[in-house]
Amino acid sequence: MPQPTTPTLSPDPAREPAAYSSLTHALADALIDILRYVDACDDGQVALDDAVRILEGMAHVVDLLSEEQRQELRELLRAMAEGESDPGRRDFLAGFPEGFGLDEDGTDPLGTDPFGPGD
């Protein structure tokens, strides 16, 4: 089975700056790309300690958000996932709320399981 490729941080020409509905949307889009890249890197690309620090730091920021801000981010991520054409990025967006503590009840905003069935 072929190994998934590491996502790139190159700008996607399909996502033009004018397509962003807000500054929040533009920043969330960039943040998702960075987190997805870090999550997919192996030790030769990003040191494990650094990757953990980055991902835990983001989880901590999410934890500090007010409920209103968390709801805004959940809705934005849901809209981004629904409009995403790249399956890997769409799955990452769909799994972000649960993976970073945004969904208190553990529900998936798209009703999918990006990590596949559990063992």
MIBA-518236 format. One line per 3 residues: number of its first residue (from 0); for each residue x negated, y, z of C-alpha. Coordinates in nm, 3 decimals. Last residue first. Layout:
BEGIN
NUM	X,Y,Z  ...
//
This chain:
BEGIN
118	0.952,-0.177,1.604  1.119,0.152,1.526  1.282,0.223,1.191
115	1.126,0.492,0.975  0.934,0.802,1.087  1.145,1.051,0.892
112	1.467,0.921,1.050  1.757,1.095,0.881  2.071,1.264,1.014
109	1.965,1.597,0.868  1.932,1.785,1.197  1.792,1.481,1.380
106	1.930,1.437,1.727  1.696,1.404,2.024  1.945,1.550,2.272
103	1.726,1.845,2.364  1.641,1.907,2.002  1.364,2.167,1.986
100	1.105,1.951,2.162  0.831,1.959,1.898  0.883,1.613,1.749
97	1.261,1.636,1.776  1.290,1.968,1.596  1.007,1.886,1.351
94	1.145,1.559,1.216  1.359,1.717,0.944  1.080,1.957,0.845
91	0.830,1.670,0.826  1.074,1.464,0.620  1.130,1.755,0.381
88	0.753,1.804,0.351  0.705,1.440,0.257  1.004,1.440,0.018
85	0.890,1.757,-0.168  1.211,1.920,-0.304  1.293,2.122,0.010
82	1.629,2.304,0.020  1.788,2.087,0.290  1.465,2.088,0.490
79	1.437,2.470,0.481  1.802,2.509,0.584  1.756,2.268,0.877
76	1.431,2.438,0.976  1.606,2.777,0.979  1.897,2.644,1.184
73	1.665,2.483,1.437  1.456,2.804,1.456  1.762,3.019,1.522
70	1.885,2.771,1.785  1.547,2.777,1.958  1.551,3.159,1.954
67	1.896,3.165,2.115  1.789,2.903,2.370  1.492,3.121,2.462
64	1.154,3.012,2.331  0.880,2.908,2.577  0.902,2.537,2.487
61	0.848,2.622,2.121  0.524,2.799,2.217  0.415,2.492,2.418
58	0.490,2.258,2.125  0.276,2.482,1.905  -0.011,2.464,2.150
55	0.029,2.087,2.174  -0.009,2.058,1.796  -0.314,2.287,1.784
52	-0.483,2.131,2.087  -0.419,1.780,1.955  -0.572,1.871,1.619
49	-0.874,2.027,1.789  -0.933,1.722,2.008  -0.899,1.494,1.703
46	-1.160,1.690,1.507  -1.020,1.798,1.172  -1.124,1.660,0.832
43	-1.336,1.360,0.928  -1.105,1.278,1.219  -0.810,1.228,0.983
40	-0.574,1.499,0.872  -0.199,1.441,0.840  -0.089,1.622,1.157
37	-0.324,1.913,1.086  -0.183,1.956,0.735  0.177,1.929,0.854
34	0.107,2.184,1.125  -0.047,2.429,0.878  0.229,2.389,0.619
31	0.497,2.419,0.887  0.334,2.738,1.015  0.334,2.894,0.667
28	0.705,2.819,0.620  0.788,2.940,0.972  0.604,3.266,0.897
25	0.800,3.325,0.575  1.132,3.234,0.739  1.068,3.461,1.038
22	0.976,3.744,0.800  1.319,3.705,0.649  1.521,3.551,0.365
19	1.211,3.423,0.191  1.255,3.372,-0.183  1.080,3.701,-0.263
16	0.756,3.544,-0.140  0.781,3.274,-0.413  0.809,2.916,-0.301
13	0.789,2.721,-0.629  0.429,2.840,-0.671  0.335,2.635,-0.364
10	0.047,2.810,-0.190  -0.247,2.581,-0.128  -0.267,2.441,0.224
7	-0.279,2.088,0.095  -0.098,1.788,0.235  -0.323,1.490,0.311
4	-0.251,1.205,0.075  -0.047,0.909,0.184  -0.242,0.580,0.179
1	-0.155,0.337,-0.098  0.000,0.000,0.000
//
